[in-house]
Amino acid sequence: MYKTSDDRRFRKNKKEIRRAFIDLVTEKGFEKLTISEITKRADINRMTFYSHYESIDDIFLEFFDDMKAGIAEAVSHEQVFNIDRLFELLNEIMMKEIDFYRLVARDHRLAQFRAGFKDAIRKLLRIDLTQGSHEAYNRRLVLSDLTASCITQSYLGWLSGEYGDISLDEVTGITKEMLSDQLKNIHYSQLGF
């Protein structure tokens, strides 16, 4: 498990470790990465690494947890669902670690993170399930999942360069346009991650 601290030096070392991790995974892939390479790139010793993380997987886990916490924190201040604000918040979170998100979008070996990104958005958005028949309930569940899939794919497609040189604003605009009929049934979930 990764460790946390408010100590300035601790945070600086962690930032260097994460930067080295991103750079090295981009250069050589996740499977071939070693702690020695990370410590060398981050200009720290092994003991410093282990004072922050138990394993390389913990760095990955921390990125994932930071993403989920960032989404939950961002919408905790929102009273009503607003799709423009949702995309603005997601953009802010993504831009903080844009290199990592691009890496995840491009590297198909990191499917676990992509699935987690979709799941975080799905948990965040919840179509009103309290009204209607059992069939209507099931339909709303499917629509909720499809909405999260659409939003997730929009980001992953843009991050991976799959959409060419189109801007993120254009991608989110197209996504909002496509989802417009379903978005009126969505509100922020009170469920925690």
C-alpha positions in Angstrom: 0.0 0.0 0.0 1.2 3.5 -0.6 1.7 6.0 2.2 0.7 9.6 2.7 2.1 12.5 4.5 1.8 16.3 4.6 5.5 16.6 5.0 6.9 18.8 2.2 9.9 16.6 1.5 7.7 13.5 1.4 5.4 15.1 -1.1 8.3 16.3 -3.2 9.8 12.7 -3.3 6.5 11.2 -4.1 6.1 13.7 -7.0 9.5 12.7 -8.4 8.7 9.0 -8.0 5.4 9.4 -9.9 7.1 11.4 -12.6 9.8 8.8 -13.0 7.1 6.1 -13.1 5.2 7.8 -15.9 8.3 8.5 -17.9 9.6 5.0 -17.6 6.3 3.3 -18.4 6.0 5.5 -21.4 9.5 4.5 -22.6 9.6 0.8 -21.8 6.2 -0.4 -20.7 4.7 -1.3 -17.3 5.7 -5.0 -17.2 9.5 -4.4 -17.6 9.7 -1.6 -15.0 11.9 -2.1 -11.9 12.1 -0.2 -8.6 15.8 0.3 -9.3 15.0 2.1 -12.5 12.4 4.3 -10.8 14.8 5.2 -8.0 17.6 6.0 -10.4 15.3 8.2 -12.5 13.8 9.9 -9.5 17.3 10.4 -7.9 16.3 8.7 -4.7 17.5 5.6 -2.9 15.5 2.4 -2.4 14.7 3.1 1.2 13.1 6.4 0.1 11.0 4.5 -2.4 9.9 2.0 0.3 9.0 4.8 2.6 6.4 5.9 0.1 5.3 2.6 -1.6 5.6 -1.1 -1.0 5.6 -2.0 -4.7 5.4 -0.5 -8.2 1.7 -1.5 -8.4 1.1 0.9 -5.5 2.0 3.8 -7.6 -0.6 2.7 -10.2 -3.1 2.2 -7.4 -2.5 5.7 -6.0 -3.1 7.3 -9.4 -6.4 5.4 -9.6 -7.4 6.3 -6.0 -6.5 10.0 -6.6 -8.7 10.0 -9.7 -11.7 8.6 -7.9 -11.2 10.9 -4.9 -10.8 13.9 -7.2 -14.1 13.2 -8.9 -15.9 12.6 -5.6 -14.4 15.8 -4.1 -15.2 17.9 -7.2 -18.9 16.9 -7.3 -19.4 17.0 -3.5 -19.9 20.8 -3.8 -22.4 20.5 -6.6 -26.1 20.7 -5.7 -27.6 19.8 -9.0 -26.4 17.9 -12.0 -25.0 20.1 -14.8 -23.3 18.3 -17.7 -21.2 21.3 -18.6 -19.9 21.5 -15.1 -19.3 17.7 -15.0 -17.1 17.8 -18.1 -15.3 20.9 -16.7 -14.6 19.0 -13.4 -13.4 15.9 -15.3 -11.1 18.0 -17.5 -9.6 19.7 -14.4 -8.9 16.3 -12.8 -7.4 14.9 -16.0 -5.2 17.9 -16.7 -3.5 17.6 -13.4 -2.0 14.2 -14.5 -2.4 14.5 -18.3 0.7 12.4 -19.0 -0.6 9.5 -16.9 -4.1 9.6 -18.5 -2.5 9.7 -22.0 -0.4 6.7 -21.1 -3.4 4.8 -19.8 -5.5 5.6 -22.9 -2.7 4.5 -25.3 -1.5 1.4 -23.5 -4.0 -1.5 -23.8 -2.2 -3.4 -21.1 -3.6 -0.9 -18.6 -7.2 -1.9 -19.1 -7.8 -2.2 -15.4 -7.3 1.6 -15.0 -9.6 2.3 -18.0 -12.3 0.1 -16.5 -11.8 1.9 -13.1 -12.3 5.2 -14.8 -15.6 4.1 -16.3 -16.7 2.6 -13.0 -15.9 5.8 -11.2 -18.0 7.8 -13.7 -20.8 5.2 -13.5 -20.9 5.4 -9.7 -20.9 9.2 -9.9 -23.8 9.4 -12.3 -27.0 7.7 -11.3 -30.2 7.7 -13.3 -33.3 8.1 -11.1 -34.2 4.5 -10.4 -37.1 5.1 -8.0 -39.9 5.4 -10.4 -41.6 3.0 -12.8 -41.8 -0.7 -13.3 -39.1 -3.4 -13.0 -38.6 -3.2 -16.7 -38.2 0.6 -16.5 -35.7 0.1 -13.7 -33.6 -2.3 -15.7 -33.7 0.1 -18.7 -32.5 2.9 -16.5 -29.6 0.8 -15.3 -28.5 0.0 -18.8 -28.8 3.7 -19.8 -26.7 4.7 -16.8 -24.0 2.3 -17.8 -24.1 3.4 -21.5 -23.8 7.0 -20.4 -20.7 6.3 -18.4 -19.3 4.2 -21.3 -19.9 7.1 -23.7 -18.2 9.7 -21.5 -15.3 7.3 -20.8 -14.7 6.5 -24.4 -14.9 10.2 -25.4 -12.0 10.9 -23.0 -10.0 7.8 -23.8 -10.4 8.4 -27.6 -9.2 11.9 -27.3 -6.3 11.1 -24.9 -5.0 8.3 -27.1 -5.1 10.5 -30.2 -7.7 8.3 -31.9 -9.7 11.3 -32.9 -6.9 13.2 -34.6 -6.3 16.8 -33.8 -9.8 17.6 -32.6 -9.9 19.6 -29.4 -11.1 18.2 -26.0 -13.9 20.9 -26.1 -15.1 19.6 -29.4 -15.1 16.0 -28.2 -17.0 16.9 -25.0 -19.5 19.0 -27.1 -20.2 16.1 -29.4 -20.6 13.8 -26.4 -23.0 16.1 -24.7 -25.0 16.5 -27.9 -25.3 12.8 -28.3 -26.3 12.2 -24.6 -28.7 15.2 -24.3 -31.9 13.2 -24.1 -30.5 10.9 -21.4 -28.8 13.6 -19.3 -32.0 15.1 -18.0 -32.5 11.8 -16.0 -29.1 11.9 -14.4 -28.2 13.3 -11.0 -25.1 13.0 -8.9 -25.0 9.8 -6.8 -24.7 10.2 -3.1 -22.9 6.9 -3.0 -19.2 7.0 -2.0 -16.4 5.3 -3.7 
